């Protein structure tokens, strides 16, 4: 246990001195920060038509809310379609429409969230293949 406490103290000291930075739930060497930040651009919402909408880390629900509001104002969805039900969030509304959320909730790997009752479109599969993440889908469909 002592070595873990020593490592924590060392990491904390490195963060204070500017040699490391906390990104998500990881402590990263300052030289690797740019790469970690650039990876975040790969997160966001993937529409059924294969269009990817990058979203900043931690803003997926806000983006979904704004997007649904735009669709409602343009008359593309009804009030009932844009309204959240009990224990539901706006992201659930998009996944119910066939959208896929590509995110990093734990700070160390990609994760996709989707409605398993909706079929993944070929354009969504093509996009996931193009970024090398089709294997994430193989767990729950094919």
C-alpha positions, -999 to +999 in steps of 0.1 A: +000+000+000+029+023+007+041+023-029+006+034-041+006+063-017+041+072-028+030+072-064+000+094-056+022+119-038+047+118-067+019+124-093+004+152-072+037+169-070+043+165-107+008+181-114+017+210-091+050+215-108+035+214-142+052+181-154+018+163-155-018+172-160-051+156-150-072+147-181-105+130-173-096+106-145-060+100-156-027+118-148-008+123-180+028+135-187+027+171-201+042+159-234+012+136-239-015+162-231-019+175-267-025+139-280-050+132-252-069+165-259-069+158-297-084+124-291-115+141-276-124+154-310-133+118-318-162+119-294-197+130-302-230+120-318-233+098-349-265+103-369-283+075-387-272+091-421-235+086-410-229+123-402-206+127-372-211+157-349-181+162-326-190+174-291-167+186-264-160+163-235-189+164-210-213+183-233-232+154-250-265+160-232-264+197-237-257+192-274-285+167-277-309+191-261-299+220-284-302+197-315-337+185-305-348+221-298-336+230-334-356+201-348-387+211-329-385+247-340-380+236-376-411+215-373-392+182-380-403+166-347-434+171-325-434+184-289-441+148-277-410+136-296-388+163-281-401+158-245-383+136-220-403+110-202-397+099-166-361+089-158-351+097-194-325+122-206-322+140-239-295+116-250-321+088-247-343+106-272-316+108-298-307+071-293-344+063-297-341+080-331-312+057-341-283+080-331-251+065-316-232+083-289-194+078-291-180+089-257-154+083-230-173+083-197-144+068-177-115+087-194-096+057-207-114+042-237-141+046-263-176+036-255-207+037-277-242+041-264-272+033-286-307+019-285-302-018-290-337-021-305-326+002-334-307-012-363-272+003-369-273+018-404-247+009-430-235+045-430-230+044-392-210+011-397-189+027-424-181+056-401-171+034-372-150+013-396-132+045-408-122+054-373-113+018-364-140+013-338-164-012-355-153-038-329-172-018-303-205-028-321-196-065-324-204-070-288-241-062-292-250-069-328-241-083-362 
